[in-house]
Amino acid sequence: MATSRDSRRPSSGQYYLQASTGTPVGARLTATTITTTDLPSVRQGLAIAVLSALLYLIVGPVGVPGLPYVWHTAAVASLVFASLFAWQCSGLLERSWTRSRRAGLAVAGAVVSVVLCITMRGQPGTLAIWPVGDVLRNLVAVSGMTAIAVAARLAFPQATGSTTQTSPASMLWLGALLAVLPAWTQFHATVEKSQQSLTELIGQHQLGEALQVAGELSLAAPDLRISSRPVSSVRDDLAAQLNGLVQQAQQIAGEASPESRIQLGRTFAILGEPELALESLQQGLAFQPDSAQAWQILGTVYEHQQDWPAARRAYTRAVELWTQQDDQVSGIAGEVAAWKGIGFAARKAGDLRAAEAAYQQVLHRDPSAAHHFLLAQFYESAERDSSAIAHARIAAELAPGTFAAPAADIVNQVAKGGFGCWLAFGSHPRAAGSSTGQTFNPHGLREGRAR
């Protein structure tokens, strides 16, 4: 059937399809092409921005983690990408639905979005059934943003913008993909990143931050397992440890001895209170300036604050004092830990030469598989391919059950970076179910840090 544009000039933002008889065909969405206005007007854009901000305040994780959006970035990504789909849907509805029906849809969409999100807040069990969580997040975003887009068109019907000929089905498919895939990818990437961060924080004894991350993960991915344990169990254990540390801090807070001040500083550092930790450590060092442990803890606090020069100075002083210890075993262990701190702080400050020298000192004092792997990670991040491969192979030979798989990952990554497969490490089965509790992050270089 031939089609032509209505002789009446349509108002911007409306969609018209006219048969050759002159009768508008507004109820059918299966037409071959329709005229669309792609961009909202300035007034429509402002209305969408204001209403979206209001929706974000309701469904987003404001103040405390909420459902279905645990992280601010996840909420923003879902709402932004859903808005593209919502704008196309509202345009199609504007052509085929009456004004009263569209107003009812706007109210219903807003109610569904808000009620659904508030109902699910703090109820992670429902999200454990895949893919309920992903469907719920997209439903909240799409229904809410569709309501906003319809309301904007109703309030300001005279939109301006370029017009194109396109198929309704293709618009809806493209909009649906934009509403789902980017937000889905971003959310699950955040889950993976948070999982790695949680493992590292636990290894570094930064339990205060670890508890916060574990709480977020228990809401976002309640079926997730950390070292073969449910994330909710890890969260509960961290909470119990922190409660014990708080009680310990309260008991020794009134003591004025240098040892108690240093111990209190260590406790505050674990609790994630760097300012209180610094105050207590400085009080202890005022009376015991030669305490290697105090300088060591001070270095970790500065490291947490990303004050890399101060961290290097504290760790360097700790090395000097550990070498003077009568107990050779504890002295070497403390010295190794301090050299690791120097290496990490130097690397973060961009001094790769000093970082390499520090990590070599670590290996000289304790040539273990873990420290060979630490060097492999450093050299891989510094693009020293041959050195990275050499230390990765040694780590795998010394402890194949622990390091064979991650060492192979480093070698394969180096091979891919060099566009050649001749560096292939070989076939190494992945160590399934490893309970070492270590993490292997080639670019973080924070695993295995003694505290």
N, C-alpha and C positions, 0 to 999 in steps of 0.2 A: 504494500500500500504506500503510495507516495505521501510524503509529509512535507509541510511547509510551516514557516514561522507565522504565528498569529499576527494579523495586521495591527492589533493593539500592541504597543510596545510594553513588554512585561516589566514590572518593577524589579529592580535588582534584587537578587537573592531568591527569586521565584523560578520555577521550572515549568515550561509549557511545551506541550506536544500537540500539534493540531493536525487533524486529518484533512484531506482535500475537501471534505464537505464543510469545513469550518467549525466542526464540533470539537471542543477541547477534550482530550483524553487524559484525564488527570489521575485516574485510579489505577492505571496499569503501570507497573514498574519494569515490565519486560520489553519495553521499546528498545529499538536498536540504538538510538542516540538521543541525548537530551542536552539542552543548553544549561550550563552550570556557571555560577559565579564562584570562582575558586577562593577568593580571599575575602575575609570579613572587612567591613568598614572600620574606621577608627573608633567610632562609638561602640560598634559590636565588639571590637577587640578589647576595648577598655572594660566593657561589661563582662566579657569572658575572663579577663585577668582578675577582676575583683571577685567574681563568684568562684573562680578556681582557688584563689587564696583562701576564701572562706571554707570551701570544701576541704582544702588541705588541713586547715586548722581543726576540722572535725574528724577526718579520717586518718590524718598523718600522726606520726609518733611524737606528739608535742609533750614534752616533759618526761614521759616515761614510754618505754617501748609498748607499742600497741599492735593490734591485728586489724587487718591483714598485712599492714606495712610496719615492719619492725624498724627499718632504717629510713631516715629522711630521703636519702638518694633513691631508694626504691619507690617511695611514695611519689616523688617528683617525676621520676621516669615514667611510671605508670600513667599518671594524670596527663603529662605532656603528650605522650604518644597516643593515648586514648582520645585526646582532643581532636586529632586529625581525623580519626574514624567518626567521631561524634559530629563534626562539622559536615561531613558528607551525608551522614544519615539525616541530620536535621534539614539539609537541603532537599533531599528526596521527600521527606515528610511534608515539607512546606508546599510542594507541588500537589500532593495527593490527599492530604488531610486538612480538615477544617481547622480554623483557629482555635476553637474550643477543645477539639481533640488533642491538638498539639500542646495546649496549656495543661490539659490533664496529664499528658505524657511527661511533661517537664516536672510536675509535682510528684508523679509516681516514681520517676527515675531518681529524683533527689531523696525521696523517702526510702526507696530500696537501698540506695548507696549508703546512706547514713545509718539506717537501722541495721543493715547487714554487717557493717564494720563495727558498730558499737556492740552488737550481740556477740561477735567473735572476739572482742578484745579480752585478752587474758584467758582464752580457751584454746590452748595449743593442741589438745587431743584431736580435735576435728581435722586439723591440718596434717595429721600424721598419715592420713589415707591419701596417697598420691592418686590423681593430681588435684585433690580438692583445694589445696592451698593456692595453686596457680590459677585455677578457675575462679576462685573467690576473689583474688586480688584483681583479676581482669574484669570481673563482673562489677565490682565496686567502682572501678575507674571508668568503665564504659558507661554504666548507667548514670553515674554522677555527671560526667562530662557531656553526655547526650542531653541531659536535662538542662545543663548550662547553655549549650549551643542552641537548643530550641528556645530557651528563654531570651537569649540575645537576639535571635531573629524576630521573635514576637515583639520585643520592646523597640527594636530599631530595624524595621523591615526594608528600608531603603539602603541596601548594601551597594557598594561600588567595587569594581574590579574587572579584570579581564574575563572573557567568556571562552569556553572551549566546548567542543563536541566530544562526549565520551559516553561509555556504556554504564548504566547503573550497576550492573553485576560486577564489572571490572573495578568500579570505584569502591564498592563494598568489599570486595576481596582484598584489594590493595589496602584499604583502610583497616580491615581486620588484621592483616599481617602486621601493619605498623603499630596497631594497638597492642598486639600480643608479643611478637617475637623480641623486639628490643627490650621491653620491660622484663620479659622472662629471662633473657640472657643476662641483663644487668643484675637481677635479683639473685640468680644462682651463682654468678661470679662473686657477688658480695658474700654469699654463704661460704663459698670455697676459701675466699680470702680471710674471712673471720675464723674459719676452722684452723687455718695455718697460724693465724695470729694467736689463737687460744693456746695451741700446743707450744708455741714459742714463749708466751707469757708464763705458762706453768713451768716450763723449763728454767726460766729466769727468776722464778719465785716472785713475780709481780702479781700477787694473788688478787689485789684489789681490782686491777684492770682485767685480769682473767675472769673474775666473777661477773663483771659487767658484760664481757663478750659471751660468756657461757649462758647468761640469762637471755641475751638477744638470740643466740642460736637455738635455745630451747623453745623459744616462741616461733622463730622463723622455720626451723627444720627439726621438729621434735623427734623424728626418727633417726637423726644423725647419731653416729657413734664416734667417740674419740678414744683411740687406743682400745678398741673392742668394748667400750663402755658407753651406755646411753649418755647423751649430752646432759640430760636432766640429772643423772647420777653424779656426773662431774661437777655440775653446778652446785648440787647440795653438799658435796664434799668440800668444795671451795668455801662455801658459806660457813660450814662448820669450822674449818681451819681459821678463817678470818675472825669468827667469834672468839675462838681461843686466843688469837693474837691480841684482840682488843682487850680481853680480860687480863692478859699478861701485861699489856701496856699500862692498864689501870693500876696494876699491882706495883709496878716499878716506877710509876710516874713521880711518886713522892720521894724516891731515893735520890740522893745527891752525889753518889759515888761516880767516878769516871766510868767504871765498868757498866753501871746501870744506865748512864747516859748513852754510851755506845750501843748497848743492847736495845735501848729504847729507839735509837736512831735506826737500827736495823729493822726493828719491828715496824716503824713508820714507813720505811722504804718498801717493805713487803706489802703493807696496807695501801700503798699508792699515795702516800702523803709526803711528797718530796720536801716541801717547805718545813714541816715539822721534823722530818728526818735530818735536814741540814742543821737546824737549830740544836737538836740533841747531840749530833755528832761534833759540832763545833764546841759545844760545852764540854764534851768528853775529851776532845783533843787539847783543850786549853790546859788540862791537868795531865794528860798522857799523850804528848805530841809524838811519841815513838810507837804508837799502837798501829801495827800493820793492818789489823783487821778494820780499824776505824777508817784508815785511808782507803782501804779496798772498798768499803761500803760507800764512802764519800764519792769515789769514782763512779760507782753505779748510779748514784743519785744524780750527779752531774750529767752522766750519760742519758739518763731518763729525761733530763731537761734539755738535751741536745746541746749542752755546752761542751763541745768537744775539746777545746784547749784546756779547760779546767779539769775535765775527766782525764786527759793524758797526764796532767801534772799530778793528780791524785794517784793514779795508777803507778806512775813512775816512782813516786815516793813510797808506795806500797812495795814495789819490787826491791828498793833499797833496804827496806826494813825486813822483808821476808828473808833476804839473804843473810841477815844477822841472827836469825832464829837458832836457838840451840837444838830444837827438835828438827832434824834434817827432813824427815818425812813431811811434816806439816809445812815446813819452810818451802820445800820444793812445790808442794801442791798450791800454796798461796802464791808463789812466784809465777807458776804457770798461769793461774787465773788472772794475775795482774798483767802479764804479758799479753794475754788474750784481750784484756780491756784496752791496753795501749794500741794493739793492732786494729781493733774495731774502731776506736775513736779516731785513729790516724786515717783509716780508710774513709770514714764518714766526712773527715775534714778535707779529703782529696789528696792526702800525702801517701801515695801508694808505695813509695820507696820505704818510708818509715813503717808502714803497715806490714810490708813483706819482711822487713828485718825483725819486727816483733813476732810474727807468726813463725819465723825460722827459729827464734829463741824458744818458743813453745815447743817446737818439734825437737830441738836439741835437748831439752830437759825431760821430755816425755815423748819418745818416738812411737806413740800408739797408733792404732788404725784410725781412731777418731781424729787425731791431730793431722795425720796424712790427708784425711778427707777434708779437714778444715782448710789445709793448703790447697787442695784440689778446687774447692769452692772459690777460694780467693783468686787463684790463677785463672779459673774459668771466667769469673766476673771481670778480671783485668785483661782478658783476651790473650793470655799467655798459654796457648793451646798445648804445646808439648809438655810444659810443666804440670798443667792441669791433668793431662792424661797419665803422666808418670805417677803422680801422687794418688790419683784415683785407683790405679791398678795396684799400687802397694796396699792401699786401704782394703781393697777387695781380697787381696791375698792373705792379709793378716787376720781379717774377720769376715769371711765370705758370707756367713749367715746374716750379718748386719749390714754390710756395705756393698755386697756384690751388685744388688739391684740399683741403689742410688749412684754407685760409681759408674755403672753402665749407662745410666741416664746422662751423667756428665759427659762421658766420652761420646755418646751418640749426639748429644747437643753440640759438642764441639765439631763433630764431623759434619752435621747439618750446616753449622755456621760457616764451615770452610768449603761447602759445596763439594764434598767428596766423601765417599763411603770407605776409602782405604784405611781410615782411622778407626773403623768399627772395632769395638771392644770384644765382641764375641757374644755368644749366647749365654746369658745368665738368668736363671729363673728368679723371679721376684720373690723376695722373702715374705711370704704371706703370714699374716697374723703376728708380725713382730711386736714384741711387748717392751722394746727398749725404751720407748717414750721419747726418742730423739726425733728431731725433725731435720730435714735436709733441704735447705733453701739456699741455692747457689748465690743468691744476691743479698740475702739478709745477713749471713755470717754471724748469727746470734745463737745458734744452737750449741749445746754442749758447754755453755759458759758457766763456769763454777762460780758460786756465790758464797 
